[in-house]
Amino acid sequence: MAITLSNTIQNVRFRFANGPAGQFFRWWGEELRNAMPSQLRARMQYARRKLLIQFSDGELVFSIDSDKTVQSLDTVSVDQDPQLQKQQVQNLIHRHELVEVNRDLLLPESVVLHTHVVMPLAAEANLSQALAYEMDRHTPFSVEEIFYCWHNPSRDREAGQIRFDLYVTPREAVEAQID
């Protein structure tokens, strides 16, 4: 019951956000933001930051994504004691006030499969479930072996289709980055 309700809510959000009403509210929100005093806009933007984490050349590289601007913060070597690493990361998070921001793990393109997918428009209501069911048709993986997301959905109502970009990465690639 809870899963069905969660899927229903997710589908309504998806359809609303990508429909005409969603486009209107995005435009309206942008106009309201532009009408605000600059100090208030800066505070709102500060709250929308994301912490970007990337593994590169034996180091964890930390950056902040603040509305299309990426600022490098610090690096932490992975060749040191795990407790020291943990403490350095915690210090970095507290020093830059990042305790409650979203965190994204950036993966190299070599471990991410990108493909264009076309599905029946009826699948939009349960796109996550439909993708899970048909993942092996669109990728060489089963849904249990991967993490995935989709972006840029567009509807072709005349053809009765939804098109989007599907990004897939094997779970082991992500788990290796996290460990």
N, CA and C atoms as an extended XYZ file, in Angstrom:
537
Properties=species:S:1:pos:R:3:atomname:S:1:resname:S:1:resid:I:1 pbc="F F F"
N         0.823       -1.194        0.000 N   MET     1
C         0.000        0.000        0.000 CA  MET     1
C         0.870        1.262        0.000 C   MET     1
N         1.880        1.296        0.893 N   ALA     2
C         2.749        2.472        0.980 CA  ALA     2
C         3.553        2.651       -0.298 C   ALA     2
N         4.009        1.548       -0.882 N   ILE     3
C         4.785        1.626       -2.126 CA  ILE     3
C         3.906        2.141       -3.254 C   ILE     3
N         2.679        1.650       -3.327 N   THR     4
C         1.758        2.096       -4.370 CA  THR     4
C         1.465        3.583       -4.221 C   THR     4
N         1.223        4.034       -2.999 N   LEU     5
C         0.965        5.448       -2.756 CA  LEU     5
C         2.186        6.291       -3.117 C   LEU     5
N         3.365        5.822       -2.729 N   SER     6
C         4.596        6.538       -3.056 CA  SER     6
C         4.776        6.641       -4.565 C   SER     6
N         4.543        5.536       -5.289 N   ASN     7
C         4.661        5.556       -6.752 CA  ASN     7
C         3.642        6.503       -7.366 C   ASN     7
N         2.422        6.506       -6.829 N   THR     8
C         1.384        7.397       -7.346 CA  THR     8
C         1.777        8.853       -7.145 C   THR     8
N         2.271        9.190       -5.967 N   ILE     9
C         2.697       10.562       -5.691 CA  ILE     9
C         3.849       10.951       -6.606 C   ILE     9
N         4.811       10.048       -6.782 N   GLN    10
C         5.955       10.325       -7.658 CA  GLN    10
C         5.486       10.556       -9.091 C   GLN    10
N         4.536        9.767       -9.547 N   ASN    11
C         4.039        9.915      -10.915 CA  ASN    11
C         3.285       11.220      -11.106 C   ASN    11
N         2.486       11.612      -10.112 N   VAL    12
C         1.760       12.884      -10.200 CA  VAL    12
C         2.754       14.041      -10.245 C   VAL    12
N         3.787       13.983       -9.388 N   ARG    13
C         4.811       15.035       -9.399 CA  ARG    13
C         5.500       15.123      -10.757 C   ARG    13
N         5.851       13.973      -11.303 N   PHE    14
C         6.537       13.913      -12.592 CA  PHE    14
C         5.662       14.517      -13.686 C   PHE    14
N         4.404       14.115      -13.731 N   ARG    15
C         3.504       14.608      -14.768 CA  ARG    15
C         3.242       16.105      -14.606 C   ARG    15
N         3.084       16.546      -13.369 N   PHE    16
C         2.853       17.965      -13.112 CA  PHE    16
C         4.081       18.790      -13.508 C   PHE    16
N         5.257       18.349      -13.059 N   ALA    17
C         6.483       19.109      -13.303 CA  ALA    17
C         6.802       19.225      -14.784 C   ALA    17
N         6.464       18.224      -15.570 N   ASN    18
C         6.811       18.231      -16.982 CA  ASN    18
C         5.670       18.662      -17.893 C   ASN    18
N         4.537       18.997      -17.315 N   GLY    19
C         3.388       19.436      -18.095 CA  GLY    19
C         3.325       20.945      -18.200 C   GLY    19
N         2.269       21.451      -18.813 N   PRO    20
C         2.106       22.898      -18.974 CA  PRO    20
C         2.058       23.638      -17.640 C   PRO    20
N         1.402       23.067      -16.646 N   ALA    21
C         1.326       23.730      -15.346 CA  ALA    21
C         2.718       23.844      -14.724 C   ALA    21
N         3.515       22.796      -14.843 N   GLY    22
C         4.878       22.825      -14.316 CA  GLY    22
C         5.728       23.879      -15.006 C   GLY    22
N         5.575       23.992      -16.320 N   GLN    23
C         6.313       25.016      -17.068 CA  GLN    23
C         5.902       26.415      -16.620 C   GLN    23
N         4.590       26.617      -16.423 N   PHE    24
C         4.109       27.912      -15.959 CA  PHE    24
C         4.700       28.253      -14.595 C   PHE    24
N         4.651       27.304      -13.650 N   PHE    25
C         5.144       27.587      -12.307 CA  PHE    25
C         6.655       27.780      -12.278 C   PHE    25
N         7.409       27.110      -13.158 N   ARG    26
C         8.848       27.369      -13.251 CA  ARG    26
C         9.091       28.805      -13.714 C   ARG    26
N         8.343       29.234      -14.753 N   TRP    27
C         8.477       30.598      -15.249 CA  TRP    27
C         8.093       31.592      -14.154 C   TRP    27
N         6.969       31.353      -13.514 N   TRP    28
C         6.482       32.256      -12.482 CA  TRP    28
C         7.469       32.340      -11.314 C   TRP    28
N         7.978       31.195      -10.889 N   GLY    29
C         8.961       31.168       -9.809 CA  GLY    29
C        10.210       31.961      -10.166 C   GLY    29
N        10.663       31.831      -11.405 N   GLU    30
C        11.845       32.578      -11.851 CA  GLU    30
C        11.563       34.080      -11.840 C   GLU    30
N        10.375       34.473      -12.274 N   GLU    31
C        10.007       35.896      -12.251 CA  GLU    31
C         9.956       36.412      -10.811 C   GLU    31
N         9.402       35.620       -9.892 N   LEU    32
C         9.354       36.024       -8.486 CA  LEU    32
C        10.757       36.148       -7.896 C   LEU    32
N        11.630       35.180       -8.227 N   ARG    33
C        13.016       35.246       -7.748 CA  ARG    33
C        13.708       36.505       -8.254 C   ARG    33
N        13.478       36.844       -9.517 N   ASN    34
C        14.111       38.041      -10.083 CA  ASN    34
C        13.600       39.325       -9.446 C   ASN    34
N        12.377       39.299       -8.908 N   ALA    35
C        11.808       40.487       -8.276 CA  ALA    35
C        12.265       40.656       -6.822 C   ALA    35
N        12.889       39.640       -6.250 N   MET    36
C        13.330       39.698       -4.854 CA  MET    36
C        14.592       40.551       -4.707 C   MET    36
N        14.791       41.090       -3.521 N   PRO    37
C        16.060       41.787       -3.258 CA  PRO    37
C        17.233       40.813       -3.404 C   PRO    37
N        18.354       41.324       -3.846 N   SER    38
C        19.504       40.464       -4.141 CA  SER    38
C        19.988       39.685       -2.917 C   SER    38
N        19.918       40.278       -1.728 N   GLN    39
C        20.367       39.563       -0.526 CA  GLN    39
C        19.502       38.338       -0.251 C   GLN    39
N        18.196       38.456       -0.439 N   LEU    40
C        17.295       37.329       -0.226 CA  LEU    40
C        17.528       36.245       -1.278 C   LEU    40
N        17.751       36.659       -2.530 N   ARG    41
C        18.066       35.688       -3.595 CA  ARG    41
C        19.336       34.927       -3.265 C   ARG    41
N        20.336       35.624       -2.754 N   ALA    42
C        21.611       34.986       -2.397 CA  ALA    42
C        21.399       33.957       -1.290 C   ALA    42
N        20.575       34.276       -0.294 N   ARG    43
C        20.294       33.321        0.787 CA  ARG    43
C        19.573       32.083        0.270 C   ARG    43
N        18.612       32.299       -0.623 N   MET    44
C        17.891       31.157       -1.189 CA  MET    44
C        18.834       30.261       -1.985 C   MET    44
N        19.707       30.890       -2.755 N   GLN    45
C        20.657       30.114       -3.551 CA  GLN    45
C        21.618       29.351       -2.652 C   GLN    45
N        22.006       29.959       -1.564 N   TYR    46
C        22.911       29.325       -0.604 CA  TYR    46
C        22.294       28.030       -0.075 C   TYR    46
N        20.983       28.032        0.121 N   ALA    47
C        20.291       26.848        0.637 CA  ALA    47
C        20.163       25.752       -0.417 C   ALA    47
N        20.304       26.079       -1.699 N   ARG    48
C        20.151       25.082       -2.759 CA  ARG    48
C        21.468       24.455       -3.214 C   ARG    48
N        22.524       24.709       -2.511 N   ARG    49
C        23.827       24.170       -2.913 CA  ARG    49
C        23.840       22.645       -2.837 C   ARG    49
N        24.772       22.037       -3.585 N   LYS    50
C        24.998       20.592       -3.541 CA  LYS    50
C        26.486       20.331       -3.341 C   LYS    50
N        26.775       19.319       -2.560 N   LEU    51
C        28.152       18.881       -2.386 CA  LEU    51
C        28.451       17.829       -3.445 C   LEU    51
N        29.479       18.069       -4.240 N   LEU    52
C        29.904       17.131       -5.281 CA  LEU    52
C        31.136       16.388       -4.794 C   LEU    52
N        31.113       15.069       -4.913 N   ILE    53
C        32.221       14.237       -4.463 CA  ILE    53
C        32.693       13.404       -5.648 C   ILE    53
N        33.992       13.438       -5.893 N   GLN    54
C        34.548       12.697       -7.018 CA  GLN    54
C        35.847       12.033       -6.591 C   GLN    54
N        36.051       10.798       -7.038 N   PHE    55
C        37.290       10.088       -6.765 CA  PHE    55
C        38.202       10.291       -7.961 C   PHE    55
N        39.420       10.819       -7.696 N   SER    56
C        40.339       11.099       -8.788 CA  SER    56
C        41.779       10.954       -8.302 C   SER    56
N        42.539       10.112       -8.955 N   ASP    57
C        43.971        9.933       -8.674 CA  ASP    57
C        44.274        9.710       -7.188 C   ASP    57
N        43.547        8.802       -6.558 N   GLY    58
C        43.810        8.470       -5.163 CA  GLY    58
C        43.340        9.512       -4.164 C   GLY    58
N        42.492       10.428       -4.605 N   GLU    59
C        41.981       11.458       -3.713 CA  GLU    59
C        40.472       11.607       -3.893 C   GLU    59
N        39.819       11.998       -2.809 N   LEU    60
C        38.428       12.419       -2.881 CA  LEU    60
C        38.443       13.925       -3.089 C   LEU    60
N        37.789       14.377       -4.147 N   VAL    61
C        37.747       15.791       -4.481 CA  VAL    61
C        36.354       16.309       -4.135 C   VAL    61
N        36.297       17.346       -3.308 N   PHE    62
C        35.032       17.922       -2.867 CA  PHE    62
C        34.837       19.287       -3.505 C   PHE    62
N        33.642       19.504       -4.041 N   SER    63
C        33.294       20.776       -4.667 CA  SER    63
C        31.868       21.140       -4.279 C   SER    63
N        31.529       22.400       -4.487 N   ILE    64
C        30.178       22.900       -4.227 CA  ILE    64
C        29.567       23.329       -5.548 C   ILE    64
N        28.355       22.884       -5.799 N   ASP    65
C        27.591       23.314       -6.966 CA  ASP    65
C        26.550       24.313       -6.484 C   ASP    65
N        26.724       25.572       -6.881 N   SER    66
C        25.797       26.639       -6.503 CA  SER    66
C        25.217       27.241       -7.766 C   SER    66
N        24.122       26.699       -8.243 N   ASP    67
C        23.421       27.234       -9.406 CA  ASP    67
C        24.365       27.503      -10.575 C   ASP    67
N        24.843       26.446      -11.171 N   LYS    68
C        25.661       26.496      -12.384 CA  LYS    68
C        27.092       26.964      -12.168 C   LYS    68
N        27.499       27.165      -10.927 N   THR    69
C        28.889       27.496      -10.636 CA  THR    69
C        29.446       26.426       -9.722 C   THR    69
N        30.573       25.872      -10.091 N   VAL    70
C        31.198       24.838       -9.265 CA  VAL    70
C        32.475       25.415       -8.674 C   VAL    70
N        32.557       25.336       -7.353 N   GLN    71
C        33.715       25.862       -6.634 CA  GLN    71
C        34.421       24.705       -5.939 C   GLN    71
N        35.695       24.555       -6.214 N   SER    72
C        36.483       23.511       -5.577 CA  SER    72
C        36.696       23.842       -4.110 C   SER    72
N        36.540       22.830       -3.235 N   LEU    73
C        36.703       23.051       -1.800 CA  LEU    73
C        38.001       22.479       -1.266 C   LEU    73
N        38.156       21.169       -1.416 N   ASP    74
C        39.299       20.510       -0.790 CA  ASP    74
C        39.438       19.100       -1.351 C   ASP    74
N        40.567       18.481       -1.048 N   THR    75
C        40.790       17.079       -1.402 CA  THR    75
C        41.211       16.322       -0.150 C   THR    75
N        40.887       15.041       -0.138 N   VAL    76
C        41.268       14.167        0.965 CA  VAL    76
C        41.906       12.921        0.358 C   VAL    76
N        43.091       12.602        0.798 N   SER    77
C        43.794       11.430        0.292 CA  SER    77
C        43.134       10.155        0.811 C   SER    77
N        42.995        9.160       -0.066 N   VAL    78
C        42.405        7.894        0.364 CA  VAL    78
C        43.469        6.919        0.871 C   VAL    78
N        44.745        7.333        0.814 N   ASP    79
C        45.838        6.471        1.257 CA  ASP    79
C        46.162        6.644        2.738 C   ASP    79
N        45.309        7.295        3.476 N   GLN    80
C        45.566        7.511        4.889 CA  GLN    80
C        44.575        6.714        5.747 C   GLN    80
N        44.743        6.801        7.030 N   ASP    81
C        43.905        6.084        7.978 CA  ASP    81
C        42.425        6.452        7.765 C   ASP    81
N        41.521        5.463        7.694 N   PRO    82
C        40.091        5.741        7.477 CA  PRO    82
C        39.479        6.680        8.521 C   PRO    82
N        39.921        6.572        9.774 N   GLN    83
C        39.393        7.462       10.812 CA  GLN    83
C        39.805        8.906       10.547 C   GLN    83
N        41.033        9.102       10.107 N   LEU    84
C        41.515       10.439        9.766 CA  LEU    84
C        40.736       10.998        8.567 C   LEU    84
N        40.509       10.151        7.568 N   GLN    85
C        39.710       10.560        6.405 CA  GLN    85
C        38.326       11.024        6.846 C   GLN    85
N        37.691       10.208        7.666 N   LYS    86
C        36.342       10.518        8.142 CA  LYS    86
C        36.329       11.856        8.877 C   LYS    86
N        37.321       12.078        9.723 N   GLN    87
C        37.395       13.328       10.478 CA  GLN    87
C        37.614       14.525        9.550 C   GLN    87
N        38.468       14.360        8.539 N   GLN    88
C        38.716       15.450        7.590 CA  GLN    88
C        37.445       15.798        6.809 C   GLN    88
N        36.700       14.768        6.405 N   VAL    89
C        35.465       15.003        5.662 CA  VAL    89
C        34.433       15.696        6.558 C   VAL    89
N        34.294       15.235        7.776 N   GLN    90
C        33.357       15.877        8.707 CA  GLN    90
C        33.738       17.336        8.967 C   GLN    90
N        35.010       17.600        9.143 N   ASN    91
C        35.474       18.979        9.348 CA  ASN    91
C        35.138       19.853        8.141 C   ASN    91
N        35.370       19.328        6.952 N   LEU    92
C        35.074       20.056        5.717 CA  LEU    92
C        33.576       20.370        5.628 C   LEU    92
N        32.753       19.396        5.924 N   ILE    93
C        31.295       19.571        5.856 CA  ILE    93
C        30.829       20.630        6.853 C   ILE    93
N        31.359       20.599        8.061 N   HIS    94
C        30.954       21.588        9.060 CA  HIS    94
C        31.525       22.976        8.757 C   HIS    94
N        32.764       23.033        8.305 N   ARG    95
C        33.417       24.313        8.020 CA  ARG    95
C        32.676       25.092        6.925 C   ARG    95
N        32.136       24.360        5.942 N   HIS    96
C        31.453       25.002        4.816 CA  HIS    96
C        29.928       24.954        4.939 C   HIS    96
N        29.439       24.594        6.130 N   GLU    97
C        28.001       24.540        6.411 CA  GLU    97
C        27.260       23.667        5.400 C   GLU    97
N        27.726       22.422        5.260 N   LEU    98
C        27.162       21.500        4.273 CA  LEU    98
C        26.473       20.292        4.903 C   LEU    98
N        26.138       20.378        6.167 N   VAL    99
C        25.568       19.227        6.874 CA  VAL    99
C        24.266       18.773        6.234 C   VAL    99
N        23.426       19.715        5.814 N   GLU   100
C        22.100       19.349        5.326 CA  GLU   100
C        21.930       19.475        3.812 C   GLU   100
N        22.992       19.655        3.068 N   VAL   101
C        22.862       19.779        1.613 CA  VAL   101
C        22.856       18.402        0.961 C   VAL   101
N        22.304       18.344       -0.251 N   ASN   102
C        22.342       17.110       -1.021 CA  ASN   102
C        23.779       16.824       -1.431 C   ASN   102
N        24.081       15.559       -1.550 N   ARG   103
C        25.437       15.147       -1.930 CA  ARG   103
C        25.359       14.263       -3.166 C   ARG   103
N        26.145       14.588       -4.174 N   ASP   104
C        26.173       13.826       -5.411 CA  ASP   104
C        27.551       13.213       -5.602 C   ASP   104
N        27.568       11.935       -5.905 N   LEU   105
C        28.803       11.245       -6.236 CA  LEU   105
C        28.964       11.309       -7.746 C   LEU   105
N        30.034       11.943       -8.210 N   LEU   106
C        30.293       12.081       -9.640 CA  LEU   106
C        31.096       10.870      -10.113 C   LEU   106
N        30.598       10.208      -11.118 N   LEU   107
C        31.245        9.018      -11.654 CA  LEU   107
C        31.892        9.338      -12.990 C   LEU   107
N        32.989        8.667      -13.312 N   PRO   108
C        33.600        8.890      -14.627 CA  PRO   108
C        32.678        8.373      -15.738 C   PRO   108
N        32.707        9.022      -16.881 N   GLU   109
C        31.862        8.622      -18.011 CA  GLU   109
C        32.099        7.168      -18.415 C   GLU   109
N        33.286        6.665      -18.131 N   SER   110
C        33.611        5.293      -18.525 CA  SER   110
C        32.781        4.244      -17.796 C   SER   110
N        32.133        4.601      -16.687 N   VAL   111
C        31.316        3.616      -15.960 CA  VAL   111
C        29.824        3.924      -16.051 C   VAL   111
N        29.450        4.911      -16.891 N   VAL   112
C        28.045        5.273      -17.044 CA  VAL   112
C        27.606        5.005      -18.479 C   VAL   112
N        26.533        4.252      -18.597 N   LEU   113
C        25.933        3.984      -19.907 CA  LEU   113
C        24.813        4.994      -20.126 C   LEU   113
N        24.851        5.669      -21.259 N   HIS   114
C        23.810        6.647      -21.611 CA  HIS   114
C        23.116        6.146      -22.859 C   HIS   114
N        21.794        6.087      -22.814 N   THR   115
C        21.034        5.654      -23.977 CA  THR   115
C        19.729        6.440      -24.056 C   THR   115
N        19.192        6.538      -25.250 N   HIS   116
C        17.907        7.204      -25.461 CA  HIS   116
C        16.835        6.125      -25.461 C   HIS   116
N        15.756        6.363      -24.758 N   VAL   117
C        14.695        5.369      -24.620 CA  VAL   117
C        13.375        5.972      -25.091 C   VAL   117
N        12.606        5.148      -25.785 N   VAL   118
C        11.251        5.507      -26.200 CA  VAL   118
C        10.335        4.433      -25.631 C   VAL   118
N         9.303        4.872      -24.918 N   MET   119
C         8.346        3.940      -24.328 CA  MET   119
C         6.941        4.453      -24.612 C   MET   119
N         5.954        3.591      -24.471 N   PRO   120
C         4.567        4.052      -24.642 CA  PRO   120
C         4.222        5.112      -23.604 C   PRO   120
N         3.436        6.077      -24.006 N   LEU   121
C         3.036        7.166      -23.117 CA  LEU   121
C         2.314        6.642      -21.879 C   LEU   121
N         1.639        5.521      -22.008 N   ALA   122
C         0.937        4.931      -20.864 CA  ALA   122
C         1.908        4.533      -19.758 C   ALA   122
N         3.165        4.291      -20.088 N   ALA   123
C         4.167        3.900      -19.087 CA  ALA   123
C         4.571        5.069      -18.193 C   ALA   123
N         4.249        6.296      -18.607 N   GLU   124
C         4.644        7.472      -17.842 CA  GLU   124
C         4.097        7.450      -16.419 C   GLU   124
N         2.904        6.940      -16.241 N   ALA   125
C         2.280        6.928      -14.914 CA  ALA   125
C         3.087        6.094      -13.924 C   ALA   125
N         3.752        5.064      -14.390 N   ASN   126
C         4.601        4.210      -13.546 CA  ASN   126
C         5.940        4.001      -14.229 C   ASN   126
N         6.592        5.101      -14.591 N   LEU   127
C         7.816        5.013      -15.387 CA  LEU   127
C         8.917        4.237      -14.679 C   LEU   127
N         9.067        4.444      -13.398 N   SER   128
C        10.102        3.728      -12.656 CA  SER   128
C         9.867        2.219      -12.709 C   SER   128
N         8.626        1.801      -12.499 N   GLN   129
C         8.306        0.374      -12.545 CA  GLN   129
C         8.449       -0.180      -13.960 C   GLN   129
N         7.985        0.586      -14.957 N   ALA   130
C         8.091        0.135      -16.343 CA  ALA   130
C         9.547       -0.028      -16.749 C   ALA   130
N        10.395        0.922      -16.338 N   LEU   131
C        11.820        0.818      -16.645 CA  LEU   131
C        12.444       -0.391      -15.958 C   LEU   131
N        12.082       -0.593      -14.702 N   ALA   132
C        12.630       -1.740      -13.973 CA  ALA   132
C        12.257       -3.038      -14.673 C   ALA   132
N        11.045       -3.112      -15.148 N   TYR   133
C        10.573       -4.324      -15.822 CA  TYR   133
C        11.281       -4.530      -17.162 C   TYR   133
N        11.574       -3.450      -17.870 N   GLU   134
C        12.148       -3.566      -19.212 CA  GLU   134
C        13.628       -3.203      -19.290 C   GLU   134
N        14.308       -3.075      -18.167 N   MET   135
C        15.702       -2.620      -18.173 CA  MET   135
C        16.592       -3.490      -19.048 C   MET   135
N        16.402       -4.797      -19.017 N   ASP   136
C        17.263       -5.672      -19.810 CA  ASP   136
C        17.020       -5.522      -21.318 C   ASP   136
N        15.930       -4.895      -21.719 N   ARG   137
C        15.696       -4.599      -23.139 CA  ARG   137
C        16.492       -3.375      -23.589 C   ARG   137
N        16.716       -2.453      -22.673 N   HIS   138
C        17.376       -1.193      -23.020 CA  HIS   138
C        18.863       -1.178      -22.666 C   HIS   138
N        19.284       -2.083      -21.798 N   THR   139
C        20.685       -2.133      -21.365 CA  THR   139
C        21.121       -3.585      -21.261 C   THR   139
N        22.413       -3.823      -21.140 N   PRO   140
C        22.887       -5.202      -20.956 CA  PRO   140
C        22.798       -5.674      -19.503 C   PRO   140
N        22.056       -4.961      -18.650 N   PHE   141
C        22.001       -5.271      -17.227 CA  PHE   141
C        20.572       -5.571      -16.784 C   PHE   141
N        20.474       -6.295      -15.687 N   SER   142
C        19.175       -6.428      -15.031 CA  SER   142
C        19.074       -5.297      -14.012 C   SER   142
N        17.874       -4.977      -13.595 N   VAL   143
C        17.661       -3.841      -12.706 CA  VAL   143
C        18.336       -4.035      -11.350 C   VAL   143
N        18.528       -5.273      -10.922 N   GLU   144
C        19.170       -5.547       -9.634 CA  GLU   144
C        20.660       -5.234       -9.647 C   GLU   144
N        21.264       -5.145      -10.827 N   GLU   145
C        22.708       -4.945      -10.949 CA  GLU   145
C        23.126       -3.481      -11.076 C   GLU   145
N        22.157       -2.568      -11.106 N   ILE   146
C        22.476       -1.194      -11.490 CA  ILE   146
C        21.816       -0.142      -10.604 C   ILE   146
N        22.321        1.094      -10.741 N   PHE   147
C        21.643        2.307      -10.321 CA  PHE   147
C        21.290        3.027      -11.619 C   PHE   147
N        20.142        3.687      -11.660 N   TYR   148
C        19.765        4.374      -12.892 CA  TYR   148
C        18.924        5.611      -12.594 C   TYR   148
N        18.903        6.505      -13.571 N   CYS   149
C        18.034        7.673      -13.518 CA  CYS   149
C        17.736        8.084      -14.951 C   CYS   149
N        16.731        8.920      -15.110 N   TRP   150
C        16.394        9.422      -16.433 CA  TRP   150
C        16.229       10.928      -16.367 C   TRP   150
N        16.477       11.566      -17.521 N   HIS   151
C        16.385       13.019      -17.615 CA  HIS   151
C        15.759       13.405      -18.952 C   HIS   151
N        15.335       14.642      -19.043 N   ASN   152
C        14.822       15.252      -20.271 CA  ASN   152
C        13.651       14.500      -20.904 C   ASN   152
N        12.633       14.190      -20.119 N   PRO   153
C        11.497       13.503      -20.735 CA  PRO   153
C        10.725       14.434      -21.669 C   PRO   153
N        10.279       13.885      -22.774 N   SER   154
C         9.420       14.641      -23.685 CA  SER   154
C         8.327       13.710      -24.180 C   SER   154
N         7.142       14.261      -24.336 N   ARG   155
C         5.995       13.472      -24.770 CA  ARG   155
C         5.659       13.762      -26.219 C   ARG   155
N         5.328       12.713      -26.925 N   ASP   156
C         4.784       12.831      -28.273 CA  ASP   156
C         3.379       12.246      -28.191 C   ASP   156
N         2.411       13.115      -27.934 N   ARG   157
C         1.039       12.644      -27.721 CA  ARG   157
C         0.454       12.019      -28.982 C   ARG   157
N         0.814       12.548      -30.144 N   GLU   158
C         0.281       11.987      -31.395 CA  GLU   158
C         0.746       10.557      -31.604 C   GLU   158
N         2.030       10.306      -31.314 N   ALA   159
C         2.567        8.956      -31.478 CA  ALA   159
C         2.315        8.103      -30.239 C   ALA   159
N         1.877        8.730      -29.147 N   GLY   160
C         1.616        7.986      -27.917 CA  GLY   160
C         2.895        7.474      -27.267 C   GLY   160
N         3.958        8.309      -27.310 N   GLN   161
C         5.253        7.875      -26.793 CA  GLN   161
C         5.844        8.908      -25.843 C   GLN   161
N         6.697        8.432      -24.958 N   ILE   162
C         7.512        9.294      -24.114 CA  ILE   162
C         8.966        8.947      -24.411 C   ILE   162
N         9.794        9.970      -24.578 N   ARG   163
C        11.219        9.801      -24.890 CA  ARG   163
C        12.032       10.444      -23.769 C   ARG   163
N        13.147        9.813      -23.433 N   PHE   164
C        14.006       10.368      -22.379 CA  PHE   164
C        15.394        9.767      -22.476 C   PHE   164
N        16.334       10.400      -21.780 N   ASP   165
C        17.704        9.899      -21.690 CA  ASP   165
C        17.803        9.038      -20.446 C   ASP   165
N        18.339        7.846      -20.600 N   LEU   166
C        18.518        6.920      -19.488 CA  LEU   166
C        20.011        6.803      -19.187 C   LEU   166
N        20.354        6.969      -17.898 N   TYR   167
C        21.734        6.845      -17.446 CA  TYR   167
C        21.811        5.679      -16.481 C   TYR   167
N        22.739        4.757      -16.732 N   VAL   168
C        22.846        3.520      -15.976 CA  VAL   168
C        24.296        3.290      -15.578 C   VAL   168
N        24.500        2.828      -14.359 N   THR   169
C        25.845        2.441      -13.937 CA  THR   169
C        25.747        1.178      -13.087 C   THR   169
N        26.688        0.266      -13.233 N   PRO   170
C        26.658       -0.946      -12.407 CA  PRO   170
C        26.815       -0.601      -10.925 C   PRO   170
N        26.095       -1.297      -10.094 N   ARG   171
C        26.171       -1.074       -8.645 CA  ARG   171
C        27.607       -1.225       -8.145 C   ARG   171
N        28.324       -2.199       -8.688 N   GLU   172
C        29.689       -2.437       -8.194 CA  GLU   172
C        30.596       -1.237       -8.450 C   GLU   172
N        30.387       -0.498       -9.547 N   ALA   173
C        31.197        0.691       -9.821 CA  ALA   173
C        30.947        1.767       -8.768 C   ALA   173
N        29.683        1.943       -8.382 N   VAL   174
C        29.336        2.948       -7.363 CA  VAL   174
C        29.830        2.503       -6.003 C   VAL   174
N        29.596        1.255       -5.673 N   GLU   175
C        30.011        0.758       -4.370 CA  GLU   175
C        31.529        0.786       -4.217 C   GLU   175
N        32.259        0.577       -5.319 N   ALA   176
C        33.728        0.675       -5.262 CA  ALA   176
C        34.156        2.115       -4.979 C   ALA   176
N        33.429        3.093       -5.535 N   GLN   177
C        33.739        4.506       -5.288 CA  GLN   177
C        33.449        4.870       -3.827 C   GLN   177
N        32.385        4.299       -3.270 N   ILE   178
C        31.989        4.626       -1.898 CA  ILE   178
C        32.931        3.988       -0.904 C   ILE   178
N        33.329        2.756       -1.148 N   ASP   179
C        34.243        2.081       -0.206 CA  ASP   179
C        35.592        2.758       -0.213 C   ASP   179
